[in-house]
Amino acid sequence: MQLIIGNKNYSSWSLRPWLLMEHFSLAFEERQLWLFTAQMKEEMQRFSPSLKVPVLVDNGLTIWDSLAICEYLNDQYLEGKGWPQAVADKALARSICAEMHAGFFAVREEMPMNVRRAIAPITLSEQAMSEITRIIAIFSQCLDAHPEGDYLFGEFSIADAFFMPIVIRFSIYQIEVPRSVEQYLDRMLNLPAYKTWQADAMAEKAVIEVAEV
Ligand SMILES: N[C@@H](CCC(=O)N[C@@H](CS)C(=O)NCC(=O)O)C(=O)O
């Protein structure tokens, strides 16, 4: 399997399937392209018409889009363990991933993922603040319902991988959260798979100016 990703410092969409694969120790080759460069545009023509990362290539199959990749990995390699097992939990996990995938535009716009960023607060719009309130409500709802485990649905799932870039944003932009959410953020930031990603991101030299806020 080959996973094509962007800069580890900035590419929040790439992080999602990568974290899932790394956490579950799936064997894959990583191919990194530098975002917004001529090299990326040129090389991406070969992999995906969307010209966006991440892209998974497996057995002659090309899958683009982070959610589609996670679903494929769940079906093909994780025997369904990528999602929570209870039907109600799985439905909720899929709902929050879809909400993440298709929304929270102000948070994404105003708080770019930037692993290397020095931790410091920023001024946010009302829209971003209300999205943050909604995300905290999602975290609290899931964590309160699963006090037995360390993750949103007890066991690690695609939902945690999907919200990892938010965890990083909350950390680097010093977003205030309730204690139980703070403990969850700490656990995610100390996840061995994330530590590997973080070390690689720290070592990168490329700077994308618009993402430096
Ligand atoms: N919905 C897509 C979004 C992918 C996406 O926007 N990727 C960004 C990097 S994080 C990208 O490739 N940008 C390059 C470009 O827009 O030229 C997914 O979930 O995979």
The ligand as an SDF file (V2000), in Angstrom:
LIG
                    3D

 20 19  0  0  0  0  0  0  0  0999 V2000
  -11.7190   16.3610    1.1970 N   0  0  0  0  0  0  0  0  0  0  0  0
  -10.3400   16.0520    0.9110 C   0  0  0  0  0  0  0  0  0  0  0  0
   -9.5120   17.2880    1.1370 C   0  0  0  0  0  0  0  0  0  0  0  0
   -8.0880   17.1200    0.6510 C   0  0  0  0  0  0  0  0  0  0  0  0
   -7.3170   18.4280    0.6710 C   0  0  0  0  0  0  0  0  0  0  0  0
   -7.8870   19.5440    0.6300 O   0  0  0  0  0  0  0  0  0  0  0  0
   -5.9780   18.3200    0.6980 N   0  0  0  0  0  0  0  0  0  0  0  0
   -5.0960   19.4720    0.6780 C   0  0  0  0  0  0  0  0  0  0  0  0
   -3.9300   19.2840    1.6520 C   0  0  0  0  0  0  0  0  0  0  0  0
   -4.3620   19.1320    3.3330 S   0  0  0  0  0  0  0  0  0  0  0  0
   -4.4340   19.5690   -0.6700 C   0  0  0  0  0  0  0  0  0  0  0  0
   -4.0680   18.5840   -1.2580 O   0  0  0  0  0  0  0  0  0  0  0  0
   -4.2570   20.7920   -1.1790 N   0  0  0  0  0  0  0  0  0  0  0  0
   -3.5420   21.0080   -2.3730 C   0  0  0  0  0  0  0  0  0  0  0  0
   -4.2430   21.9250   -3.3070 C   0  0  0  0  0  0  0  0  0  0  0  0
   -5.3840   22.3360   -2.9890 O   0  0  0  0  0  0  0  0  0  0  0  0
   -3.6540   22.2260   -4.3550 O   0  0  0  0  0  0  0  0  0  0  0  0
   -9.9190   14.8930    1.8130 C   0  0  0  0  0  0  0  0  0  0  0  0
  -10.6170   14.6410    2.7960 O   0  0  0  0  0  0  0  0  0  0  0  0
   -8.9530   14.1900    1.5080 O   0  0  0  0  0  0  0  0  0  0  0  0
  1  2  1  0
  2  3  1  0
  2 18  1  0
  3  4  1  0
  4  5  1  0
  5  6  2  0
  5  7  1  0
  7  8  1  0
  8  9  1  0
  8 11  1  0
  9 10  1  0
 11 12  2  0
 11 13  1  0
 13 14  1  0
 14 15  1  0
 15 16  2  0
 15 17  1  0
 18 19  2  0
 18 20  1  0
M  END
$$$$
